[in-house]
Amino acid sequence: MAQSFINDRATDYLSLKSRLMGGGLSRPRSDHFDVLNRHLRPGLVAPGQLVIIPDRHSLNCSVEEAWLMRHAEEVRRHLALNAATGTALLGNYDLLQSLMANGSIGVGSATSAWARHLNEVAQTLEEIERLHQRLKDGGLDRAAFIQQRQAVFRRLEGQLQGAARMGTGLQGNASLKKVLGISTRSYLHKGEIAGYAQRIGAIAQTSKWLGKGTYMGLALDVGVASLEIKEACMTGRAAQCRRAKYVETGRLASGVAGAAFLGKVGADAARRACTMFLGIRMKGKGELACGVIGGAAGGYVGGDEFGSFGSFLGGRIVEADGDLIFLPEGT
Amino acid sequence: MDLFLIYSIVLFAGMFVIVGLMIFAEYTKLDEVESHFSQNERVRNNKRFWCRNQWIDRQYRMLLILAFFSDSKRYMEAGVVTEAELASVPLALKRWVAWPYYVGYIWALGTVVWIVWRWWCDIPIP
């Protein structure tokens, strides 16, 4: 099966070829490599380029190799447009990976809380619309309408204090009535508040996507683990590849469970600390914010540290004659 | 088998058990325990906020109930919860809410010991 990898440093084509294919390469095999890697510059191969290693058992071009060639060509085109991209990406690869990994539950905790907050804002907006509807239908007299709307506006103001406006699309310091474009006269005339439904729809949509933060984070964690395994299997020997499978699978399973565990404990610990120092009746959503921040921090630390657990134990598993053996003395 | 490895295995297995217990309690005991606080304003607001019934919603709903049990005096003084509400919850149910977290704190401490031990003895991670 053909393989590919991302070249990590500027290197000349011929030494790259001999490093990957070994010395004493036969003419047909050498030509096969050249055909698959014709997107590489003949002299120097830039960092970030996709290098294709042909199938060692066949000299014919497979469908898979054709697919890899198409992608390698695409990568070359992108790098030609901005040569610095490849180096920058490779330079920050580990940083990007560490940001992506271990974040699932922590990210999920924070984004889910924000999603619920936006949900509340959307519900309050719907309540305003229902009040207008009741006024129009004659189910509410004007004085009661004004009184109830003022109460809902006060709640909305509380929900939109400072940074809490983020994601609602309700920016600016103008009065909420102006920001929302609410006019009772217009509602009574047309039966709708201009752009109101779209606004609520947009907030609900943002909330829905943010609510999927945990699953997105989990997908990233799984992606990082499989990337690590793939990297080891492409560049290393068979033993390193097998080892990476156990280590990275252990890290993933333990990291996700550990993030969930410390996320819960962290949320409780942070809430306790906040109520102890700030009191039970904290202003606004202080207690909630404390819990969510604690949950996110606990999730991150849990993912990282319990991930180390899993990889430590995974690293002690070896495969001998098809059997999995736990090797306590270490390898 | 060296001591560090035994400690790691116990900590590793225990963590899964505790997470399992926490999730079990959130999915099977939460509704029952919340029914004892059906008139409580803080519980109702919290339930409305975390309304989607995903695992994270249940987690934060459970955390508020846990706060009532673990810090009951402070919450009663603040008028957030009444003694009658707390007394109405059976002891077994209270244990299902609180104990997984209490054991969780011990395990979190165990994790700190594991980190310090590994750092102190310079034990490599593959």
Interface residues (C-beta under 8 A of the other chain):
Chain A: G108 S109 S112 A113 R116 H117 N119 E120 G211 T214 R243 V247 S254 A257 G258 A260 F261 L262 G263 K264 V265 A267 D268 A269 R271 R272 T275 G279 I280 R281 L288 G291 V292 G295 E305 F306 S308 F309 G310 S311 F312 L313 G314 G315 R316 P328 E329
Chain B: M1 D2 L5 S8 I9 L11 F12 M15 F16 I18 V19 M22 I23 R48 F49 W50 C51 R52 Q54 I56 D57 Q59 Y60 L63 L66 A67 S70 D71 R74 Y75 E77 A78 V80 Y101 G104 Y105 W107 A108 T111 W114 I115 R118 I123 I125 P126
